Amino acid sequence: MLRQIFIREQIQIVHGHASLSNLCHEGILHARTMGLGTVFTDHSLFGFSDAASIMANKLLKFSLSDVGHVICVSHTCKENTTLRASLNPLAVSVIPNAVVASNFRPLQPHELQLLQRTPQSQTDPKINLLPPPPDPSQPVGPNDIITIVVISRLFYNKGTDLLISALPLLLRRHSNLRFIIAGSGPQAIDLEQTLDSLPQQLLYTTSGQSRVVQLGSIRHEEVRDVMVRGHMLLSTSLTEAFGTVLVEAASCGLMVVATRVGGVPEVLPGNMTVFILPEVDDVVRGVTEAVGLLTSKAVRRDKFHDLVKNMYSWSDIARRTERVYDLITGSPSATDNQEYYNNEWESYGQPVNQTQRSALIDRLKRYFGCGIWAGKLFVIVVIVDYLIYCFLELVYPREGIDLCKAWPTIVNENGAFDGAEDGGDGELERYATVKQKTRKPRQEEAEGDYG
């Protein structure tokens, strides 16, 4: 199946994600057998001592022994992956995640007016339970209500135990705190039992409103609507390679209180974040510090969105990923990327001839060095995969597989068309920036096909 997809779609590079993805490892193995370029992106951190991590690390070493390049989402993740798979650090790049800043904007004035005019009977019942959204451009007074948002899967590694233990202490210490908890998981019942055991006067205000609102599982498109209801985000995760929710929260104008674990310290600057240790007392201390920063007007939450928009953008991520593709294929940088990479970057990264040798004997040497017993097993797997590939080439030759049409033709700056329709080789060439590229009008395409 994968062989037919690679041939039909004329794939040149296979890019896999996640250390525990079966499809990722299978795709990389078959792609290397077919002589294609491969890239792997790791998003998680793993240990070295427990049995599950040892098996996962051995599997990762098998896949990455013959991969062209590796991408990690943080420098901490790079160190972790390099040690787990015994990689050359030059063959690993750090490219963080990003967010669409326009989808995570602070609450706009017209949205606040619309919420105030909308009757409660016409809104979601869950939304009616939430505190009113604050205006990030207005300072927070000492006696104003401060809403803390928690958006996380309720699992042990996400620090749910820390949250459960710190929640009663925070409710007792700060009478003006409100909590919105969104997410589901096996420890949701522990959270509910803890809240049920607390005194009613601690969980409800004098007017009968709940100080802790549990929303359960929410869709990703609802995350922003929940975030704009709060002043700060609380993350008690015990392990985190990056933490995209932190960037989303800051983009929405929230102060971030997060545990100093994994790659979290690399995500946001100190003026947006209060870092805490994964301890109950320090969680209380960090939240108290963040409350003091908000009420002392030392933080301009209304400036967070523009800062995050400049720090994280998908266009920058795409440019850096394209640089990796050029590196493993030996291609020169695109015209619109050359200004970012001067002569200093020409020799960056592990040379292609050291990573992507497709000769079977070279591949077997790399796999054989993965361990005394595991290396021999990996060699057998690769040989069997190669024999199956040769068998399929004879039984189902690639000449009998229909090829997909090329991508739509791109117009260059001179108004000329490139591609197979104009006598070219069908390969998509890159000219200038993406904004300067235009597609053929559909009417011209129809005339070219049927005229």
C-alpha positions as a Markdown table, in Angstrom:
| # | Residue | x | y | z |
|---|---|---|---|---|
| 1 | Met | 0.0 | 0.0 | 0.0 |
| 2 | Leu | 2.7 | 2.5 | 1.0 |
| 3 | Arg | 4.8 | 1.6 | -2.1 |
| 4 | Gln | 1.8 | 2.3 | -4.4 |
| 5 | Ile | 1.2 | 5.7 | -2.6 |
| 6 | Phe | 4.8 | 6.8 | -2.9 |
| 7 | Ile | 4.9 | 5.9 | -6.6 |
| 8 | Arg | 1.5 | 7.2 | -7.5 |
| 9 | Glu | 2.0 | 10.5 | -5.7 |
| 10 | Gln | 5.7 | 10.8 | -6.9 |
| 11 | Ile | 6.9 | 11.2 | -3.4 |
| 12 | Gln | 10.5 | 12.3 | -2.9 |
| 13 | Ile | 10.6 | 12.9 | 0.9 |
| 14 | Val | 8.7 | 11.0 | 3.6 |
| 15 | His | 8.3 | 13.1 | 6.8 |
| 16 | Gly | 7.1 | 11.1 | 9.9 |
| 17 | His | 6.0 | 12.4 | 13.3 |
| 18 | Ala | 5.8 | 10.9 | 16.8 |
| 19 | Ser | 8.1 | 8.3 | 18.4 |
| 20 | Leu | 5.3 | 5.8 | 19.1 |
| 21 | Ser | 3.5 | 6.1 | 15.7 |
| 22 | Asn | 3.4 | 2.7 | 13.9 |
| 23 | Leu | 2.6 | 4.4 | 10.6 |
| 24 | Cys | 5.5 | 6.8 | 11.0 |
| 25 | His | 8.1 | 4.0 | 11.5 |
| 26 | Glu | 6.7 | 1.8 | 8.8 |
| 27 | Gly | 6.7 | 4.7 | 6.3 |
| 28 | Ile | 10.3 | 5.6 | 7.1 |
| 29 | Leu | 11.5 | 2.0 | 6.7 |
| 30 | His | 9.7 | 1.4 | 3.4 |
| 31 | Ala | 10.8 | 4.8 | 2.1 |
| 32 | Arg | 14.4 | 4.1 | 2.8 |
| 33 | Thr | 14.1 | 0.7 | 1.1 |
| 34 | Met | 12.8 | 2.6 | -2.0 |
| 35 | Gly | 15.6 | 5.1 | -1.8 |
| 36 | Leu | 13.5 | 8.1 | -0.8 |
| 37 | Gly | 14.6 | 10.9 | 1.5 |
| 38 | Thr | 13.3 | 10.8 | 5.1 |
| 39 | Val | 12.7 | 13.2 | 7.9 |
| 40 | Phe | 11.5 | 12.5 | 11.4 |
| 41 | Thr | 10.0 | 15.0 | 13.9 |
| 42 | Asp | 9.8 | 14.2 | 17.6 |
| 43 | His | 7.3 | 16.0 | 19.9 |
| 44 | Ser | 7.8 | 14.2 | 23.2 |
| 45 | Leu | 10.2 | 13.5 | 26.0 |
| 46 | Phe | 10.9 | 9.9 | 27.2 |
| 47 | Gly | 12.9 | 8.5 | 30.0 |
| 48 | Phe | 15.7 | 5.9 | 30.1 |
| 49 | Ser | 15.0 | 3.7 | 33.1 |
| 50 | Asp | 11.6 | 2.1 | 32.8 |
| 51 | Ala | 10.9 | -0.9 | 30.6 |
| 52 | Ala | 8.4 | 1.0 | 28.3 |
| 53 | Ser | 10.9 | 3.8 | 27.6 |
| 54 | Ile | 13.7 | 1.3 | 26.9 |
| 55 | Met | 11.6 | -0.5 | 24.3 |
| 56 | Ala | 10.5 | 2.8 | 22.8 |
| 57 | Asn | 14.1 | 4.1 | 22.6 |
| 58 | Lys | 15.3 | 0.9 | 20.9 |
| 59 | Leu | 12.5 | 1.2 | 18.3 |
| 60 | Leu | 13.4 | 4.9 | 17.8 |
| 61 | Lys | 17.1 | 4.0 | 17.3 |
| 62 | Phe | 16.1 | 1.4 | 14.7 |
| 63 | Ser | 14.1 | 4.0 | 12.7 |
| 64 | Leu | 16.5 | 6.9 | 13.1 |
| 65 | Ser | 19.7 | 4.9 | 12.2 |
| 66 | Asp | 18.8 | 5.4 | 8.5 |
| 67 | Val | 16.9 | 8.7 | 8.5 |
| 68 | Gly | 18.0 | 11.8 | 6.7 |
| 69 | His | 17.4 | 14.4 | 9.3 |
| 70 | Val | 15.6 | 14.8 | 12.6 |
| 71 | Ile | 13.5 | 17.8 | 13.8 |
| 72 | Cys | 12.7 | 18.5 | 17.5 |
| 73 | Val | 10.4 | 21.1 | 18.9 |
| 74 | Ser | 12.8 | 22.4 | 21.5 |
| 75 | His | 16.4 | 22.2 | 22.5 |
| 76 | Thr | 15.5 | 20.0 | 25.5 |
| 77 | Cys | 13.7 | 17.6 | 23.1 |
| 78 | Lys | 16.8 | 17.6 | 20.9 |
| 79 | Glu | 19.0 | 16.6 | 23.8 |
| 80 | Asn | 16.6 | 13.9 | 24.8 |
| 81 | Thr | 16.2 | 12.5 | 21.2 |
| 82 | Thr | 19.9 | 12.6 | 20.5 |
| 83 | Leu | 20.7 | 10.5 | 23.6 |
| 84 | Arg | 17.8 | 8.1 | 23.1 |
| 85 | Ala | 18.7 | 7.3 | 19.5 |
| 86 | Ser | 22.5 | 7.9 | 19.6 |
| 87 | Leu | 22.3 | 10.5 | 16.9 |
| 88 | Asn | 24.9 | 13.0 | 15.6 |
| 89 | Pro | 23.7 | 16.4 | 16.9 |
| 90 | Leu | 24.4 | 18.0 | 13.5 |
| 91 | Ala | 21.7 | 15.8 | 12.1 |
| 92 | Val | 19.1 | 17.2 | 14.5 |
| 93 | Ser | 17.5 | 20.6 | 14.0 |
| 94 | Val | 15.2 | 22.5 | 16.4 |
| 95 | Ile | 12.0 | 23.9 | 14.8 |
| 96 | Pro | 9.3 | 24.8 | 17.4 |
| 97 | Asn | 5.6 | 24.6 | 17.0 |
| 98 | Ala | 3.5 | 27.6 | 16.1 |
| 99 | Val | 0.0 | 28.9 | 16.3 |
| 100 | Val | -2.3 | 30.8 | 13.9 |
| 101 | Ala | -2.3 | 34.1 | 15.9 |
| 102 | Ser | -5.5 | 35.3 | 14.2 |
| 103 | Asn | -7.3 | 32.3 | 15.7 |
| 104 | Phe | -6.1 | 33.2 | 19.3 |
| 105 | Arg | -6.8 | 36.9 | 19.7 |
| 106 | Pro | -7.7 | 38.7 | 22.9 |
| 107 | Leu | -11.3 | 39.5 | 23.4 |
| 108 | Gln | -12.3 | 42.4 | 21.1 |
| 109 | Pro | -14.6 | 45.3 | 22.2 |
| 110 | His | -17.3 | 44.3 | 19.7 |
| 111 | Glu | -17.2 | 40.7 | 21.0 |
| 112 | Leu | -17.7 | 41.9 | 24.5 |
| 113 | Gln | -20.6 | 44.1 | 23.5 |
| 114 | Leu | -22.2 | 41.2 | 21.7 |
| 115 | Leu | -21.8 | 38.9 | 24.7 |
| 116 | Gln | -23.4 | 41.5 | 26.9 |
| 117 | Arg | -26.4 | 41.9 | 24.6 |
| 118 | Thr | -27.0 | 38.2 | 23.9 |
| 119 | Pro | -29.6 | 36.7 | 26.3 |
| 120 | Gln | -28.5 | 33.7 | 28.4 |
| 121 | Ser | -31.3 | 31.6 | 26.9 |
| 122 | Gln | -29.6 | 31.8 | 23.5 |
| 123 | Thr | -26.1 | 30.7 | 24.6 |
| 124 | Asp | -24.6 | 27.4 | 25.6 |
| 125 | Pro | -25.6 | 26.4 | 29.2 |
| 126 | Lys | -21.9 | 25.7 | 29.9 |
| 127 | Ile | -21.0 | 29.2 | 28.8 |
| 128 | Asn | -23.5 | 30.7 | 31.3 |
| 129 | Leu | -21.6 | 29.1 | 34.1 |
| 130 | Leu | -18.4 | 30.8 | 33.2 |
| 131 | Pro | -17.2 | 34.1 | 34.7 |
| 132 | Pro | -17.6 | 37.2 | 32.5 |
| 133 | Pro | -14.7 | 37.7 | 30.2 |
| 134 | Pro | -12.3 | 40.4 | 31.4 |
| 135 | Asp | -10.9 | 43.3 | 29.2 |
| 136 | Pro | -7.2 | 42.7 | 28.8 |
| 137 | Ser | -6.6 | 46.4 | 28.1 |
| 138 | Gln | -7.9 | 47.3 | 31.6 |
| 139 | Pro | -5.8 | 46.9 | 34.8 |
| 140 | Val | -6.9 | 44.4 | 37.4 |
| 141 | Gly | -7.8 | 45.9 | 40.8 |
| 142 | Pro | -6.8 | 44.4 | 44.2 |
| 143 | Asn | -10.4 | 43.3 | 44.9 |
| 144 | Asp | -11.3 | 42.3 | 41.3 |
| 145 | Ile | -12.2 | 38.7 | 40.4 |
| 146 | Ile | -9.2 | 36.9 | 38.8 |
| 147 | Thr | -10.0 | 33.8 | 36.7 |
| 148 | Ile | -7.5 | 31.0 | 36.2 |
| 149 | Val | -7.9 | 28.8 | 33.2 |
| 150 | Val | -6.6 | 25.2 | 33.2 |
| 151 | Ile | -6.7 | 23.4 | 29.8 |
| 152 | Ser | -5.1 | 20.0 | 29.9 |
| 153 | Arg | -5.7 | 16.3 | 29.6 |
| 154 | Leu | -6.3 | 15.0 | 33.2 |
| 155 | Phe | -3.5 | 12.5 | 33.2 |
| 156 | Tyr | -0.7 | 11.9 | 35.7 |
| 157 | Asn | 2.0 | 13.2 | 33.4 |
| 158 | Lys | 0.1 | 16.4 | 33.0 |
| 159 | Gly | 0.4 | 17.1 | 36.7 |
| 160 | Thr | -3.2 | 16.6 | 37.6 |
| 161 | Asp | -2.2 | 15.4 | 41.1 |
| 162 | Leu | -0.5 | 18.8 | 41.6 |
| 163 | Leu | -3.5 | 20.6 | 40.5 |
| 164 | Ile | -5.8 | 18.6 | 42.8 |
| 165 | Ser | -3.6 | 19.2 | 45.8 |
| 166 | Ala | -3.0 | 22.9 | 45.2 |
| 167 | Leu | -6.6 | 23.8 | 44.3 |
| 168 | Pro | -8.0 | 23.8 | 47.9 |
| 169 | Leu | -5.0 | 25.8 | 49.2 |
| 170 | Leu | -5.5 | 28.5 | 46.5 |
| 171 | Leu | -9.2 | 28.7 | 47.1 |
| 172 | Arg | -8.6 | 29.3 | 50.8 |
| 173 | Arg | -5.8 | 31.8 | 50.3 |
| 174 | His | -7.4 | 34.0 | 47.6 |
| 175 | Ser | -11.1 | 34.6 | 47.9 |
| 176 | Asn | -11.2 | 36.4 | 44.6 |
| 177 | Leu | -9.9 | 33.5 | 42.5 |
| 178 | Arg | -12.2 | 31.6 | 40.1 |
| 179 | Phe | -11.1 | 28.5 | 38.1 |
| 180 | Ile | -12.2 | 27.2 | 34.7 |
| 181 | Ile | -10.9 | 23.6 | 34.2 |
| 182 | Ala | -11.3 | 22.2 | 30.7 |
| 183 | Gly | -10.2 | 18.7 | 29.8 |
| 184 | Ser | -10.9 | 15.0 | 30.5 |
| 185 | Gly | -9.0 | 12.0 | 31.5 |
| 186 | Pro | -8.8 | 9.1 | 34.0 |
| 187 | Gln | -8.1 | 11.6 | 36.9 |
| 188 | Ala | -11.2 | 13.6 | 36.3 |
| 189 | Ile | -13.0 | 11.6 | 38.9 |
| 190 | Asp | -10.2 | 12.3 | 41.5 |
| 191 | Leu | -10.7 | 16.0 | 40.8 |
| 192 | Glu | -14.5 | 15.8 | 41.3 |
| 193 | Gln | -14.1 | 13.8 | 44.5 |
| 194 | Thr | -11.7 | 16.4 | 45.9 |
| 195 | Leu | -14.1 | 19.3 | 45.1 |
| 196 | Asp | -17.0 | 17.4 | 46.6 |
| 197 | Ser | -15.1 | 17.0 | 49.8 |
| 198 | Leu | -14.5 | 20.7 | 50.2 |
| 199 | Pro | -16.8 | 22.9 | 52.3 |
| 200 | Gln | -19.6 | 24.6 | 50.3 |
| 201 | Gln | -18.6 | 28.1 | 51.4 |
| 202 | Leu | -15.2 | 27.5 | 49.8 |
| 203 | Leu | -16.6 | 26.4 | 46.5 |
| 204 | Tyr | -19.4 | 28.9 | 46.1 |
| 205 | Thr | -19.6 | 32.7 | 46.4 |
| 206 | Thr | -22.2 | 34.4 | 48.6 |
| 207 | Ser | -24.3 | 34.9 | 45.5 |
| 208 | Gly | -24.3 | 31.1 | 44.8 |
| 209 | Gln | -21.9 | 31.1 | 41.8 |
| 210 | Ser | -19.4 | 28.3 | 41.6 |
| 211 | Arg | -15.8 | 29.2 | 42.0 |
| 212 | Val | -14.6 | 26.1 | 40.1 |
| 213 | Val | -16.2 | 25.3 | 36.8 |
| 214 | Gln | -15.5 | 22.0 | 35.1 |
| 215 | Leu | -16.2 | 22.0 | 31.3 |
| 216 | Gly | -14.9 | 18.5 | 30.5 |
| 217 | Ser | -13.6 | 17.8 | 27.1 |
| 218 | Ile | -13.8 | 20.7 | 24.6 |
| 219 | Arg | -13.0 | 21.0 | 20.9 |
| 220 | His | -9.9 | 22.8 | 19.8 |
| 221 | Glu | -12.0 | 25.5 | 18.1 |
| 222 | Glu | -13.5 | 26.3 | 21.5 |
| 223 | Val | -10.2 | 26.8 | 23.3 |
| 224 | Arg | -10.0 | 30.5 | 22.5 |
| 225 | Asp | -13.5 | 31.1 | 23.7 |
| 226 | Val | -12.6 | 29.6 | 27.0 |
| 227 | Met | -9.2 | 31.3 | 27.3 |
| 228 | Val | -10.5 | 34.8 | 26.8 |
| 229 | Arg | -12.6 | 34.3 | 30.0 |
| 230 | Gly | -9.5 | 34.2 | 32.1 |
| 231 | His | -6.6 | 36.3 | 33.4 |
| 232 | Met | -4.0 | 33.6 | 33.6 |
| 233 | Leu | -3.3 | 30.0 | 32.5 |
| 234 | Leu | -2.1 | 27.4 | 35.0 |
| 235 | Ser | 0.0 | 24.5 | 33.7 |
| 236 | Thr | 1.2 | 21.9 | 36.2 |
| 237 | Ser | 2.6 | 19.4 | 33.6 |
| 238 | Leu | 5.4 | 17.1 | 34.9 |
| 239 | Thr | 6.9 | 16.6 | 31.4 |
| 240 | Glu | 6.5 | 18.8 | 28.3 |
| 241 | Ala | 8.6 | 19.0 | 25.2 |
| 242 | Phe | 7.1 | 22.3 | 24.1 |
| 243 | Gly | 3.7 | 23.2 | 25.3 |
| 244 | Thr | 1.6 | 24.8 | 22.5 |
| 245 | Val | -1.2 | 25.7 | 24.9 |
| 246 | Leu | 1.2 | 28.2 | 26.6 |
| 247 | Val | 1.7 | 30.0 | 23.3 |
| 248 | Glu | -2.1 | 30.0 | 22.6 |
| 249 | Ala | -2.8 | 31.4 | 26.1 |
| 250 | Ala | -0.2 | 34.2 | 25.7 |
| 251 | Ser | -1.6 | 35.0 | 22.3 |
| 252 | Cys | -5.0 | 35.4 | 23.9 |
| 253 | Gly | -3.5 | 37.8 | 26.5 |
| 254 | Leu | -3.2 | 35.5 | 29.5 |
| 255 | Met | -0.5 | 35.5 | 32.0 |
| 256 | Val | 1.1 | 32.0 | 32.2 |
| 257 | Val | 2.1 | 30.1 | 35.3 |
| 258 | Ala | 3.9 | 26.9 | 34.2 |
| 259 | Thr | 6.2 | 24.3 | 35.8 |
| 260 | Arg | 9.8 | 24.6 | 34.8 |
| 261 | Val | 10.1 | 21.2 | 33.1 |
| 262 | Gly | 11.3 | 20.0 | 29.7 |
| 263 | Gly | 11.2 | 22.7 | 27.0 |
| 264 | Val | 8.7 | 25.0 | 28.8 |
| 265 | Pro | 11.4 | 27.6 | 29.7 |
| 266 | Glu | 12.2 | 28.0 | 26.0 |
| 267 | Val | 8.6 | 28.8 | 25.0 |
| 268 | Leu | 7.9 | 32.3 | 26.3 |
| 269 | Pro | 9.9 | 35.2 | 27.8 |
| 270 | Gly | 10.0 | 35.9 | 31.5 |
| 271 | Asn | 7.7 | 38.9 | 31.3 |
| 272 | Met | 4.8 | 36.6 | 30.2 |
| 273 | Thr | 5.5 | 33.6 | 32.5 |
| 274 | Val | 5.9 | 32.7 | 36.1 |
| 275 | Phe | 7.9 | 29.5 | 36.4 |
| 276 | Ile | 7.2 | 27.1 | 39.3 |
| 277 | Leu | 8.6 | 23.8 | 40.5 |
| 278 | Pro | 6.4 | 20.7 | 40.3 |
| 279 | Glu | 5.6 | 20.9 | 44.0 |
| 280 | Val | 2.3 | 21.9 | 45.7 |
| 281 | Asp | 3.8 | 24.7 | 47.8 |
| 282 | Asp | 5.5 | 26.2 | 44.8 |
| 283 | Val | 2.3 | 26.1 | 42.7 |
| 284 | Val | 0.6 | 28.2 | 45.4 |
| 285 | Arg | 3.6 | 30.5 | 45.5 |
| 286 | Gly | 3.7 | 30.9 | 41.7 |
| 287 | Val | -0.1 | 31.7 | 41.4 |
| 288 | Thr | 0.2 | 34.2 | 44.3 |
| 289 | Glu | 3.1 | 35.9 | 42.5 |
| 290 | Ala | 1.2 | 36.1 | 39.3 |
| 291 | Val | -1.8 | 37.6 | 41.1 |
| 292 | Gly | 0.5 | 40.2 | 42.6 |
| 293 | Leu | 1.9 | 41.0 | 39.1 |
| 294 | Leu | -1.6 | 41.4 | 37.7 |
| 295 | Thr | -2.9 | 43.6 | 40.5 |
| 296 | Ser | 0.2 | 45.8 | 40.6 |
| 297 | Lys | -0.2 | 46.6 | 36.9 |
| 298 | Ala | 3.4 | 45.3 | 36.2 |
| 299 | Val | 2.1 | 43.3 | 33.3 |
| 300 | Arg | 0.6 | 44.6 | 30.0 |
| 301 | Arg | -1.5 | 41.6 | 28.9 |
| 302 | Asp | -2.8 | 43.6 | 26.0 |
| 303 | Lys | 0.7 | 43.6 | 24.4 |
| 304 | Phe | 1.1 | 39.8 | 24.5 |
| 305 | His | -0.7 | 39.0 | 21.3 |
| 306 | Asp | 1.5 | 41.1 | 19.1 |
| 307 | Leu | 4.7 | 39.7 | 20.7 |
| 308 | Val | 3.6 | 36.1 | 20.2 |
| 309 | Lys | 2.6 | 36.8 | 16.6 |
| 310 | Asn | 6.1 | 37.9 | 15.9 |
| 311 | Met | 7.7 | 35.0 | 17.8 |
| 312 | Tyr | 5.7 | 32.1 | 16.3 |
| 313 | Ser | 4.4 | 32.0 | 12.8 |
| 314 | Trp | 3.8 | 29.1 | 10.4 |
| 315 | Ser | 5.5 | 30.9 | 7.5 |
| 316 | Asp | 8.7 | 30.9 | 9.5 |
| 317 | Ile | 8.2 | 27.2 | 10.4 |
| 318 | Ala | 7.6 | 26.3 | 6.8 |
| 319 | Arg | 10.8 | 28.2 | 5.7 |
| 320 | Arg | 12.9 | 26.4 | 8.2 |
| 321 | Thr | 11.4 | 23.0 | 7.4 |
| 322 | Glu | 12.0 | 23.6 | 3.7 |
| 323 | Arg | 15.6 | 24.3 | 4.6 |
| 324 | Val | 15.8 | 20.8 | 6.1 |
| 325 | Tyr | 14.3 | 19.3 | 2.9 |
| 326 | Asp | 16.9 | 21.1 | 0.8 |
| 327 | Leu | 19.6 | 19.8 | 3.1 |
| 328 | Ile | 18.7 | 16.1 | 2.7 |
| 329 | Thr | 18.2 | 16.3 | -1.0 |
| 330 | Gly | 21.2 | 18.5 | -1.7 |
| 331 | Ser | 19.1 | 21.1 | -3.4 |
| 332 | Pro | 19.9 | 24.8 | -3.3 |
| 333 | Ser | 17.7 | 27.1 | -1.2 |
| 334 | Ala | 14.7 | 28.7 | -2.9 |
| 335 | Thr | 15.0 | 32.2 | -4.1 |
| 336 | Asp | 12.8 | 33.5 | -1.3 |
| 337 | Asn | 14.9 | 31.7 | 1.3 |
| 338 | Gln | 18.4 | 32.7 | 0.2 |
| 339 | Glu | 18.3 | 35.9 | 2.1 |
| 340 | Tyr | 18.0 | 34.0 | 5.3 |
| 341 | Tyr | 20.9 | 31.6 | 4.7 |
| 342 | Asn | 24.3 | 33.1 | 3.9 |
| 343 | Asn | 27.6 | 31.4 | 3.3 |
| 344 | Glu | 27.8 | 30.5 | 7.0 |
| 345 | Trp | 24.8 | 28.2 | 6.7 |
| 346 | Glu | 26.0 | 26.3 | 3.5 |
| 347 | Ser | 27.9 | 23.7 | 5.5 |
| 348 | Tyr | 25.4 | 23.4 | 8.4 |
| 349 | Gly | 24.0 | 20.0 | 9.1 |
| 350 | Gln | 25.3 | 16.5 | 8.4 |
| 351 | Pro | 26.3 | 16.0 | 4.7 |
| 352 | Val | 23.8 | 14.1 | 2.6 |
| 353 | Asn | 26.3 | 11.5 | 1.6 |
| 354 | Gln | 26.7 | 10.5 | 5.3 |
| 355 | Thr | 23.0 | 10.1 | 6.1 |
| 356 | Gln | 21.2 | 9.0 | 3.0 |
| 357 | Arg | 23.3 | 6.2 | 1.4 |
| 358 | Ser | 20.7 | 3.9 | 0.0 |
| 359 | Ala | 22.9 | 1.0 | -0.9 |
| 360 | Leu | 21.7 | -2.1 | 1.0 |
| 361 | Ile | 25.1 | -3.0 | 2.4 |
| 362 | Asp | 25.5 | 0.6 | 3.9 |
| 363 | Arg | 22.1 | 0.4 | 5.5 |
| 364 | Leu | 22.8 | -3.0 | 7.0 |
| 365 | Lys | 26.0 | -1.7 | 8.5 |
| 366 | Arg | 24.1 | 1.1 | 10.3 |
| 367 | Tyr | 21.4 | -1.3 | 11.6 |
| 368 | Phe | 24.0 | -3.9 | 12.7 |
| 369 | Gly | 25.5 | -1.3 | 15.0 |
| 370 | Cys | 22.3 | -0.8 | 17.0 |
| 371 | Gly | 23.1 | -3.5 | 19.5 |
| 372 | Ile | 24.4 | -7.0 | 20.1 |
| 373 | Trp | 21.1 | -8.7 | 19.7 |
| 374 | Ala | 18.9 | -5.9 | 18.4 |
| 375 | Gly | 21.3 | -5.1 | 15.6 |
| 376 | Lys | 21.0 | -8.6 | 14.2 |
| 377 | Leu | 17.2 | -8.5 | 14.5 |
| 378 | Phe | 17.1 | -5.1 | 12.7 |
| 379 | Val | 19.3 | -6.5 | 9.9 |
| 380 | Ile | 16.8 | -9.4 | 9.4 |
| 381 | Val | 13.9 | -7.0 | 9.3 |
| 382 | Val | 15.6 | -4.8 | 6.7 |
| 383 | Ile | 16.5 | -7.7 | 4.5 |
| 384 | Val | 13.0 | -9.1 | 4.6 |
| 385 | Asp | 11.6 | -5.7 | 3.7 |
| 386 | Tyr | 14.0 | -5.4 | 0.8 |
| 387 | Leu | 13.1 | -8.8 | -0.5 |
| 388 | Ile | 9.4 | -8.0 | -0.3 |
| 389 | Tyr | 10.1 | -4.7 | -2.2 |
| 390 | Cys | 11.9 | -6.6 | -4.9 |
| 391 | Phe | 9.1 | -9.1 | -5.2 |
| 392 | Leu | 6.5 | -6.3 | -5.6 |
| 393 | Glu | 8.7 | -4.7 | -8.2 |
| 394 | Leu | 8.4 | -7.9 | -10.2 |
| 395 | Val | 4.8 | -8.8 | -9.6 |
| 396 | Tyr | 3.4 | -5.2 | -9.6 |
| 397 | Pro | 5.8 | -3.2 | -11.6 |
| 398 | Arg | 5.7 | 0.6 | -11.1 |
| 399 | Glu | 5.1 | 1.1 | -14.8 |
| 400 | Gly | 1.6 | -0.2 | -14.2 |
| 401 | Ile | 0.8 | 2.3 | -11.5 |
| 402 | Asp | -1.1 | 5.4 | -12.6 |
| 403 | Leu | 0.7 | 8.6 | -11.7 |
| 404 | Cys | -1.2 | 11.6 | -10.2 |
| 405 | Lys | -1.3 | 14.9 | -12.1 |
| 406 | Ala | 1.2 | 17.5 | -11.2 |
| 407 | Trp | 0.4 | 20.4 | -9.0 |
| 408 | Pro | -1.3 | 23.5 | -10.6 |
| 409 | Thr | 1.1 | 25.5 | -12.8 |
| 410 | Ile | 2.7 | 28.5 | -11.1 |
| 411 | Val | 3.2 | 31.8 | -12.9 |
| 412 | Asn | 6.6 | 33.4 | -12.5 |
| 413 | Glu | 7.5 | 37.1 | -12.4 |
| 414 | Asn | 7.8 | 37.3 | -16.2 |
| 415 | Gly | 4.3 | 35.9 | -16.8 |
| 416 | Ala | 5.6 | 32.6 | -18.2 |
| 417 | Phe | 4.1 | 29.3 | -17.2 |
| 418 | Asp | 6.2 | 26.4 | -15.9 |
| 419 | Gly | 5.2 | 22.8 | -15.9 |
| 420 | Ala | 4.4 | 19.9 | -18.1 |
| 421 | Glu | 1.6 | 21.7 | -19.9 |
| 422 | Asp | 4.1 | 24.1 | -21.5 |
| 423 | Gly | 6.6 | 21.4 | -22.5 |
| 424 | Gly | 8.4 | 21.4 | -19.2 |
| 425 | Asp | 9.4 | 18.3 | -17.1 |
| 426 | Gly | 6.3 | 18.7 | -14.8 |
| 427 | Glu | 8.4 | 19.7 | -11.8 |
| 428 | Leu | 7.2 | 22.7 | -9.8 |
| 429 | Glu | 9.8 | 25.4 | -9.8 |
| 430 | Arg | 10.0 | 28.1 | -7.1 |
| 431 | Tyr | 10.1 | 31.8 | -8.0 |
| 432 | Ala | 10.3 | 34.7 | -5.6 |
| 433 | Thr | 8.0 | 34.7 | -2.6 |
| 434 | Val | 4.7 | 32.8 | -2.1 |
| 435 | Lys | 2.8 | 36.1 | -2.3 |
| 436 | Gln | 4.1 | 36.7 | -5.8 |
| 437 | Lys | 2.9 | 33.4 | -7.1 |
| 438 | Thr | -0.5 | 33.2 | -8.8 |
| 439 | Arg | -2.5 | 30.3 | -10.2 |
| 440 | Lys | -3.7 | 29.9 | -13.7 |
| 441 | Pro | -7.3 | 31.0 | -14.1 |
| 442 | Arg | -9.7 | 28.1 | -14.4 |
| 443 | Gln | -11.0 | 29.3 | -17.7 |
| 444 | Glu | -7.5 | 29.2 | -19.2 |
| 445 | Glu | -7.0 | 25.7 | -17.8 |
| 446 | Ala | -10.2 | 24.5 | -19.4 |
| 447 | Glu | -9.3 | 26.0 | -22.7 |
| 448 | Gly | -5.8 | 24.4 | -22.5 |
| 449 | Asp | -7.3 | 21.0 | -21.7 |
| 450 | Tyr | -10.2 | 21.0 | -24.2 |
| 451 | Gly | -9.5 | 23.8 | -26.7 |
